Amino acid sequence: MANINAPKGFVPLRHINGLPFSGALVPYLVPAADGTAMGVGDVCIHGGTSGAAGLVVNGVDCEGLPAVTRATAGTTGQNIVGIVRGFLPDPTNLAGKHRLASTNRIALVVTDPTVVYEVQADEVTTPLAAADVGLNVSFNVSSVNATTGISQVTIISASKATTATLPFKLLGLVKRPDNNFNTGGASTDQAKYEVMLNTQIFAPNVAGV
């Protein structure tokens, strides 16, 4: 049976030591100056700034609150802050499930580097196989699903390598009956994998941003 093609970005599963995901989230400002929409499951990077003096967003004091923006595709991730899991309510858009472009919003982010995530592989060109577990991979992005507010990020199968600067480490196949290695060829069967951050802003010996 083919795997379901349903990307959801990065979804927390557990901690690397086997404990259940703690659910701990850290608030970050997504500034109105950023023109890219952000969804649940997106990778976010340091925005290079923080909330200005006196800035209040939806009733929350954001002065000095570090800013993040949505990450774009790339092969390095030293400026990765973490994975977006939600947003504080916006009274002007209570039905909104994601952060709209060019609006101030407070994102709730998983920053713990020990968290293991589920993510779909794109399986383009070179599907992942059993021998690839332990390698590092990059990720690509596409538009947020405006109906569900869920990220459409996938990992790039063809990027698999030992390269230390790649942002995610491939830990294994997500084990459940509806998920198997792609044996049907490129782009035909998108499997789900367990990964964890390999590079991050909170890692030691990383230059300041």
JODA-V890294 format. One record per backbone hydrogen bond with DSSP energy under -1.0 kcal/mol. NH is the residue of the N-H (numbers start at 0). CO is the residue of the C=O. If there is no record, write none. Layout:
<<NH;CO> <NH;CO>>
This chain:
<<5;3> <9;40> <10;117> <12;115> <13;115> <14;18> <15;113> <17;14> <25;108> <27;106> <28;65> <29;104> <33;30> <37;98> <39;148> <40;83> <41;38> <43;81> <44;68> <45;78> <46;66> <50;64> <54;51> <56;59> <59;56> <61;54> <63;50> <64;61> <66;48> <67;28> <68;44> <70;42> <79;76> <80;43> <81;43> <82;109> <83;41> <84;107> <87;105> <92;89> <95;92> <98;37> <101;33> <104;29> <106;27> <107;85> <108;25> <109;82> <114;111> <115;13> <116;194> <117;10> <118;192> <120;190> <121;154> <125;123> <131;128> <132;129> <133;169> <134;131> <135;160> <136;167> <139;153> <144;149> <148;144> <150;39> <153;139> <154;119> <155;137> <158;155> <159;156> <160;135> <165;162> <167;136> <168;195> <169;134> <170;193> <171;193> <173;191> <178;175> <186;122> <187;184> <192;118> <193;171> <194;116> <195;168> <197;166> <198;166> <200;79> <202;199>>
